[in-house]
C-alpha cells in the first residue's frame, strides 16, 4: 500500500453494503479505458477510495473481480435482449433478428466488457457458478425466442437453430470488434450475414 493513502468517504458505503456496486463501476470504467491486462484490485481500490482489503473482502482476488465484471456485462446484455423483443415486436422470427442485432450493438459499444465476458469463460466459470448461470440466462432468452418461432412453424430443432444463430452472431461480433480496433480490414455486410443465419427461420 502506498504511503500516505487515506480512504475517502466511500469507506462509509462499504459499511452500508454498497461497496460492491461502487467497485464494479470503478472497475468497469478502468476496464473500458485501459483493458483487462492492467486491471488490478489495488488500482480499483484506489479509484474507489478504499483499502485493497475492502475490495478483496467482496471479490477475493483479481479473478473474482473479473468474474463479477463478466456477470455485470451479462446482466446488461440480458437487458438489451429483453428490450429487443419488447412491445412492438411482431413475428417471432423478427424477434430473433432484433436480438441478434442487440447482441452486435452491445459488443460494438462495450468491446472490453464483451472480451471479459467470454475470454475467461472456459478458464474459471466452474469456480464462479453465478457467472455460468447468468451466461446461460442470456442464451435461454434467445432459445425461447427461437422456440416461439419453431412452435408456429412446427419445427423441432430448436437447440440446433439457437446454437447456429448464436455461433454466427458471436463470431460476427468478435470480427466487428477486431475490425473496429484496426486488426482487420474486412468490412462485413452485417445484414447479409444475419440474413443467411436466419434462413432456417424463413428470414433469409
C-alpha positions in Angstrom: 0.0 0.0 0.0 1.4 3.4 -0.9 2.5 5.6 2.0 0.0 8.3 2.8 -3.0 6.6 1.2 -6.2 7.5 3.0 -9.6 6.0 2.1 -12.3 8.5 1.2 -15.9 8.7 2.2 -16.5 5.6 0.0 -15.5 3.5 3.0 -18.8 4.5 4.6 -20.6 2.9 1.7 -18.6 -0.3 2.4 -20.3 -0.5 5.8 -23.7 0.1 4.3 -23.1 -2.8 1.9 -23.0 -0.6 -1.2 -19.3 -1.1 -1.9 -19.6 -4.0 -4.4 -21.6 -1.9 -6.8 -19.2 1.1 -6.4 -16.2 -1.2 -7.0 -17.9 -2.7 -10.1 -18.5 0.8 -11.6 -14.9 1.8 -10.9 -13.5 -1.5 -12.3 -15.7 -1.3 -15.4 -14.5 2.3 -16.1 -10.9 1.1 -15.7 -11.6 -1.9 -17.9 -13.1 0.2 -20.7 -10.4 2.7 -20.5 -7.3 0.5 -20.2 -8.3 -3.1 -20.9 -8.2 -6.1 -18.7 -4.4 -6.6 -18.7 -3.9 -3.6 -16.4 -6.9 -4.2 -14.1 -5.9 -4.7 -10.5 -7.6 -4.8 -7.2 -5.1 -2.2 -5.9 -5.9 0.2 -8.7 -9.6 -0.2 -8.4 -9.4 0.2 -4.6 -7.5 3.5 -5.1 -10.1 4.7 -7.7 -12.9 3.7 -5.3 -11.3 5.3 -2.3 -11.0 2.3 0.0 -8.2 0.0 1.1 -7.4 -3.0 -1.2 -8.5 -5.3 1.7 -12.0 -3.9 1.4 -12.2 -4.9 -2.3 -10.7 -8.3 -1.5 -13.4 -8.9 1.1 -16.1 -8.9 -1.5 -14.3 -10.2 -4.6 -11.5 -12.3 -3.3 -8.8 -11.8 -6.0 -8.4 -10.4 -9.5 -10.2 -13.5 -10.9 -13.2 -12.8 -8.7 -13.3 -9.2 -9.8 -13.2 -10.3 -13.5 -16.0 -12.8 -12.9 -18.1 -10.0 -11.3 -17.4 -7.8 -14.3 -18.5 -10.6 -16.6 -21.7 -11.1 -14.6 -22.4 -7.4 -14.8 -21.9 -7.5 -18.5 -24.2 -10.4 -19.0 -26.9 -8.7 -16.9 -26.6 -5.7 -19.2 -26.7 -7.9 -22.3 -29.8 -9.7 -20.9 -31.5 -6.3 -20.5 -30.7 -5.4 -24.1 -32.0 -8.7 -25.4 -35.2 -8.3 -23.4 -35.7 -4.8 -24.7 -35.2 -6.0 -28.3 -38.3 -8.2 -28.1 -40.5 -5.8 -26.1 -43.7 -4.2 -27.2 -43.9 -3.7 -30.9 -42.1 -6.9 -31.9 -44.4 -8.9 -34.2 -43.3 -12.2 -35.7 -41.1 -14.4 -33.5 -38.5 -14.7 -36.3 -38.3 -10.9 -36.4 -37.7 -11.0 -32.7 -34.7 -13.3 -33.2 -33.2 -10.9 -35.6 -33.7 -8.0 -33.3 -32.0 -10.0 -30.5 -29.0 -10.7 -32.8 -28.8 -7.0 -33.7 -28.9 -6.1 -30.0 -26.1 -8.6 -29.3 -23.9 -7.0 -32.0 -24.7 -3.5 -30.7 -23.7 -4.5 -27.2 -20.4 -5.9 -28.5 -19.7 -2.7 -30.5 -20.4 -0.4 -27.6 -18.6 -2.4 -24.9 -15.8 -4.4 -26.6 -13.6 -4.6 -23.4 -16.5 -5.9 -21.3 -17.5 -8.3 -24.1 -14.0 -9.7 -24.1 -14.0 -10.3 -20.4 -17.5 -11.9 -20.6 -16.2 -14.6 -22.9 -12.4 -14.8 -22.8 -12.3 -16.2 -19.2 -15.3 -18.4 -19.7 -13.5 -21.7 -20.2 -10.9 -20.9 -17.5 -12.9 -20.2 -14.4 -16.7 -20.3 -15.0 -16.8 -23.5 -12.9 -15.4 -21.7 -9.9 -18.0 -19.0 -10.2 -21.4 -20.5 -10.5 -23.2 -17.2 -10.8 -21.2 -16.4 -14.0 -22.2 -19.6 -15.7 -25.8 -19.1 -14.6 -26.0 -15.6 -15.9 -24.5 -16.5 -19.2 -27.0 -19.3 -19.6 -29.8 -16.9 -18.9 -28.7 -14.8 -21.9 -28.6 -17.8 -24.2 -32.0 -19.0 -22.8 -33.6 -15.8 -23.9 -32.5 -16.4 -27.5 -33.6 -20.0 -27.3 -37.1 -19.0 -26.0 -37.5 -16.6 -28.9 -36.4 -19.3 -31.4 -38.8 -21.8 -29.7 -41.7 -19.4 -30.3 -41.0 -19.3 -33.9 -40.5 -23.1 -34.1 -43.9 -23.7 -32.4 -45.5 -21.6 -35.2 -43.6 -23.4 -37.9 -43.9 -26.9 -36.4 -40.1 -27.2 -36.2 -38.4 -29.3 -33.6 -34.7 -28.4 -34.0 -34.8 -25.5 -31.5 -31.5 -26.2 -29.9 -29.6 -26.6 -33.2 -31.1 -23.4 -34.6 -30.3 -21.5 -31.4 -26.7 -22.7 -31.4 -26.3 -21.9 -35.1 -27.5 -18.3 -34.9 -25.7 -17.7 -31.6 -22.4 -19.0 -33.1 -22.9 -16.8 -36.1 -23.7 -13.6 -34.2 -20.9 -14.2 -31.6 -18.3 -14.8 -34.3 -19.5 -11.8 -36.2 -19.4 -9.7 -33.1 -15.8 -10.7 -32.5 -14.8 -9.9 -36.1 -16.5 -6.5 -35.9 -14.6 -5.7 -32.7 -11.3 -6.6 -34.4 -12.3 -4.6 -37.5 -13.1 -1.6 -35.4 -9.8 -1.9 -33.5 -7.9 -1.9 -36.8 -6.8 -5.5 -36.6 -8.9 -6.4 -39.7 -9.5 -4.5 -42.9 -12.5 -6.5 -43.9 -15.8 -4.7 -43.7 -18.5 -7.2 -43.0 -22.0 -7.0 -44.5 -24.0 -7.5 -41.3 -27.4 -7.5 -42.9 -26.4 -10.1 -45.4 -24.7 -12.3 -42.8 -27.7 -12.2 -40.5 -29.9 -12.9 -43.4 -28.1 -16.2 -44.2 -28.0 -17.1 -40.5 -31.8 -16.7 -40.3 -32.7 -18.6 -43.4 -33.8 -21.6 -41.2 -36.4 -19.2 -39.8 -37.7 -18.2 -43.2 -36.0 -14.8 -42.9 -33.1 -15.2 -45.3 
